[in-house]
C-alpha cells in the first residue's frame, strides 16, 4: 500500500517536476559561486574512508556514499521483479567488500519489502559490518494520525522486525508531512534513541528552517540531528543554492543527496529516443532538455576513462554531499563504485556547474 501511496503522491505534485509543476529545467544562475562548498583537492575519499555522524551516545562512522534500496521490492515505482534478487545480492557483495557498506531503505519502499530484502543481505554478517538507515513514512493510519509522539517508535519496531535487527544506525523522518508538530516528532525520535532502537536520527525533504527547528527540538532531549536527506544532483542543486548545505555545515549535520543520478538520467542509459519510465518522477525532465548536461558528463567520463555515473556521483562527493545511489545488479554497483578514489578537478566541476540545473521545491514533499 505505502509504495503506491508514495508513487501516486509523486505523480500528483509531491515531486517538483510532476502534477501542477513544470518539468522544464531551470539552469543555475551563472553568477552563483559553485566552488564555495567544494572539498579541498587533498580530500580523496575511498571506499574505506569514513565520515563521522553525530549521535547521542557517541558518533558513528559512515562511508562517503550510500546505496539506495528504493527499487528493491518496489513495484509501484521501479517495477520490481523477484528474479532481480540474485543481482542485488551480488551488487551488495562487491560493494561491501570495497568498504561501501551503507544501505538507505524506508518503510515505504516496496511497502516494507525493501527492508525484508535488506535483512537477507545482512544475514550472516556481524553488526559492525554494515550501516543501515530506514525512514518513518507518515502514511495516514491510526498510529500516525492520533499518536504523533509515539508513532515513530511504533513504526520503527515494525521496521526492525522486517530487518531482523535489534537496532538501525540512523532513523529518518521521511518528509515533513506528519500531522504532529516538530516538537512532538522530536519527542518520538528521542524515544527511539533512548530505547536503543536507533543510534542516530535525522530528517529527509526538510526545508532549512524546519531542519533547524528539528535540530533545536532534539537538543532539548540531548540528541543531535545527524542528517538531512534531500534530492541533490547535477540536475537539482537547490539545497546548495538556497543555503541548506551551508546550514548543515554550520550545525555539523551531514547532508545526503538522494536521486544522485536522477533515476538513471545521468548515467547514459536514457536518451531523447529512449525516455525513462514515467514512474521515475524526480528531476524528470525530457531527455532532449538535458542533452548539453549529458554531453559534458560524457566528455569528462571519456577523458577519465570512467563511467558517467562515476562522474556524477564524484561531483556530489566533491560538493560535500553524501550521494545515495541505487543499485539493482553487479554491473551498476561496479559503475557507481568508480566514483571514489579520485576527485574531479576544480575546472571540471566548473564545467559541470555551467550546465547544471537549479531544481524546485514543493509544499507537499520536496521542501528542501
N, C-alpha and C positions, 0 to 999 in steps of 0.2 A: 504493500500500500504506500509506504513512505516514498519509495523510489518514483512512483507515478505521480504523487503529490508534488514532489520536487520538480519533475520534468514539466508537469502542467503549469506550475508556477513560473518556471523559467520562460516557457513559451508565452505566458500571459503578461510578462513585464518585469519579473524578478531579475531577468538578465537585462543588461544595459543595451543590448542590440536586438531585443525582441519585443513583441507586444506593441505598446504605444511608442516605443523608442526607435529611432532611426538606426539603420545598420550601415550608414555611410561613415567611414573613418574620418577623424579629425587629426591632422598632423600636429605634432608638438611645435609650439612656438619656437622658431629658430633662435630667438634671443634667450631662451631658457638655458641656464648653466647645468648641463647634464653631467659635468665632472665632479660636482660637489660631493656626491656620496661614493665615488669610485674608490675602491680599496687601494692602498699603496701597491705598486707593482711587486714589491718584495713579498707580498702575501700571495702564496700559490697553494691553495687547498688541494689536498689529495683525498683519496677515498678514506684514508686513515685519520685525516685531520678532524678535529672536533671543536665545536663551539660550546661555550658554557651557557646554559639556560637557567635562569633563576627559578628556584623552588624553595618552599617554606623550610624544608628540613635538610638543606644542602643542595647546591647546584647539581644539575645533571648535564652530561655531555652528549651532544648530538652531532651527527655528520653535517656537512655543508650542503647536502642535498637529500630530499626525502622522496620516497616512492609513493605515488598516488594510487590508492586502491579503489577509486570510484567505479572503475569498469568491472571489477571482479564481482560477478554475480548479479550485475545490474542490467536488466533487460530494458527498462524504461528509457534510458538514455543511450546505453552502449551496446544494446542488442547482444548481450552475453550468451554464449553457448557453452554448456558444461564441458564440451570437448576441448575448450581452451585451457582448462585447469592444468594439465601437464606442462603447457608452455609457461604458465605463470610460475609454476614451481621451479622450472629450470631458470627462469629470469631471476627469481629470488635467490637461488643458489649462487649464481655467478656474481650477483650484486653483493650478497652478504660476504662472500669470500674476498671481495675487493674492499671491504670495510664500510660499504654503503648499506647500513643496517636499519634505517629509519623508515617505517611504514605509516602512512597517513590514511586512516579509514574513517568511517562515520556510521552512525545508526541508520541513516537514510540510504546509504549505498547498498543497493540490492535488497532493501528492506531487511537489513541485518545479515544478508548472505555474505557480504564482503568481510564482515567480522568473523564469520564462521570459516571462510577460506583462510583468513589470517591465522586462525587457530591451527589449521592444518600445517601451515608454513612454519609455525613456531614449535610444532611437535618435535620433541627430542632435543631442543635447544635449551641451554641454561638461560636464566632470565637476564643475565648481563650480556647476552649475545645479540640482542636486538632492542630497538626503541620503537614503541608504538604509541600513536595518539589516535583517539577517536573523538567524536563530536556529538554533543547533545542536540538532537533535532526536535524543535518545538512543534511537533505535529499536534494539531488541536484535539487532544484526547483529555480524559478526565484528570489525569495526573498533572499534565502541563497547564491546563486551564485553571484548575481550582487549588493546586498546591505549588505555586511558583517557587517557593523556597526549598521544598523537599523534592521537586521534580528532577533536578539534575542528578541527585544521588540515586533516586529510584530507577531512573533510566540507565545510569551507569552500571548499576547492579546487573541489569539485563544484558548490557554490553559485555560485562566480564564473564557472564555465563556463556555467551556465544564465543567469546575469545578464549575461554577456558583458562583464564588468568586470575590471579589474586588482585592485581592492580594494573593500571596503564601508566605510562610515563607522563603523558600530557592529556588533559581533557579540555576540549574547547566548547564554547557556546557557538553553534553553527551559524547563527546570524541574529541580529537584533530585531527579531520579530516575536520575542517572547512576551506573553501578556503581563508578566510581573515586571516590577521596576528593576533597574540595575542593582540597587542595594539588596533587593530580595534574591536576585540571581547570585550576587556575590556571596550572600549567606549560604546559598545552596552549594556553590563551588567550594566554599570553606569547609562545609560538612564532608564533601568528597575527599578533601585533603586530610582532614583531621581523622577520618575513619580509615585512612590508608588505602583508599581505592584508587588514588592517583597521586603522583608526586608533584606535578605542576599543573597549572590551569591557564587557559588563555581564551581568546575570542577569535571569531572569524567574521569577515564582512562588516566590521565595526568602523564607524567614522572616527576621525581623530578625536573629536570631542567626547564621544561615548567611550572610546578606548581609555581616555584619560580619567573619565568618571569611574569606569570599572577598576582601573588601577588604584584610584583613591579609595573606592569602596572596599576592595580586597585588603588594602593596607590596614583598615580598621580591624581586620581579623589576623593581622601579621602575616599575610600571604601576598607575595608579589604576583603581578600579572606577567606571565612568562612570554607570551607571544600574541601577535595578531596576524591572521592569515587572510589576505585579500587577493583578488585576481591581479597578477602583475606579469607582464611580458613586454616584449618589444611593441606589441600591439595595444598594450594598456599600461601606460606609465603614470596613470592618475595618482596613485599613492605617493610617488616620488615628487610629482609636480606640485601637489597640494598639501605637502607637509607631513604626511603620515610617517615617511621614512625618517625624517628629522626628529619627530616626536618620539619615535621608537628608540632612536639612538640616544636622545636626551634622557630617556627613562630606563634604559637598559632592557628594553623589550625587543625580542628577536622578531623580525618581520619575515613572514613566509609568503611566497607568491604561488598561488595555485594557477592552474591552466597556463603554466610557464611556456608551453609550446602551442598555446591557443588551440588546444584539442587537435593537434596534428597539423595545423595550418602553417607552422614554421619549420616543418620537417622535410618539405619537398614531396610529401606523399600526395597532397592535393593540388590541383591546378584549376585554371579557368575552365578547362574542359572536363574536369573531374572534381566537382564540389564535394565537401564533406557532407555526411548525413545531416538532415535538418534538425535532428535532436542535439547536435553539437552546438550549443547556444551561447557560449562565451566568446566574445570578440568574433562573432560570426559574420564577418564582412565577406562580400563577394570576392572570390579569389583574384579577379581582374583588378580590384581596387587596391590590392596589397602587392601586386607584382613588383613594383620598384623596391619594396622592402625585401622581398624574397630574392631579388636579383643580387642585392648587396650581401645578404647572408650566404648565398651560393658562391659568390666570388671569394669571400673570406674563407669559406669552408674548403674550396678548391685550392686556394693558396696554402692553406694549412694541412691539406690532405686529411681532413676530418669530416664529420657529418654536419649538416645544417643544424640538427637538433643540438649537437655539442656546442656550436657557436651560440645559439640562442640561450642555452642554459648557462654557459660561461658568462654571457652578458649579465644575467641576473646575479650570479655569484659576484661578479666584478662590481656590481652596484650595492653590494652588501645585503642582498636578498637571498634567502634560502629558497631555491626553486623546488616545487613539488611537481614531479613528472610521472605520468602514468606509464606503466609497463604491462604488456599482456603476453610477451614472449621473450625468448632469449635474445633475439636479434635486436628488439627495441632496447632491452637493457644494455646490451653492448654498445649500441649507438649513443645512448644517453650517458653512459659511464665515461665516454670520451670527453665529457665536459670538465673533468677535474684533472689536476696535474699540470696545468698550464694556464696562462692568462692572456686574454685579448690585450693588445697594446692600447694606449690611450687614443691613438689615431684611429684604430679600428672601432673602438667604442664610439668615437665622434662620428664616424661614417654611418654607423647603425643609428645613432641618435637622430641624424638628419632625415632618416626615412621611417622613424618610429611614429607611433600614434599615441594620443593622449588618453582616449577612452572616456567613459562617462559613468555617472552614478545612477542608482535607482533607490527610491524610497522603500521599496518592498524587500530588497535583499542586498544589493551591492552598494552599501552605504559608505564603504571605504575603498 
